Amino acid sequence: FGGDSSHVQDQLRHVRKIEATDSAFAAILADRSVVTWGDPDAGGDSSRVQDHLRNVQQIQATGGAFSAILADRSVVTWGNPHVSGDSSDFQEQLRNVRQIHATD
């Protein structure tokens, strides 16, 4: 899973870093936006949060979800909600974040 990036290939220019879950990928581009592909249930579909994925500084991945720290030090998450892919219940607490470390 996750290996076919053909539908986003034209967006994968000036890639700075790539992170991966078990079956999805997220690339931070030079303009600090993010492109995702792979299993939608494991973070390959970031459409729910895509409008927030600007000025991304760092991405971390679990087995099925991604988290991103933005320039304003807030956090955006997406992917499987059972493995940290949905932080909406405590989004207000995710401010002034400097680092994220992931576990599986």
C-alpha angles and dihedrals in degrees: 000000000000098000098109110085095160094116092056099031093110090056095051098092125128093010113188100182141354126208126186141204119200091284110006140060136215122196125197109213128209091261087056094248121128133235119194135191140165132056107010091212091056099049101284090119113059096164092115090063103021093112088059096048097094127120091016113184102178140004128200127187136208122192091283112008144051133218125195131196112214128209090262087056094247121132132234122193133190140166131058107010091211091064101043098287093128119051096163093116092062103022093126090061092055097084130120091020114167102178141010127201122190133211131187 
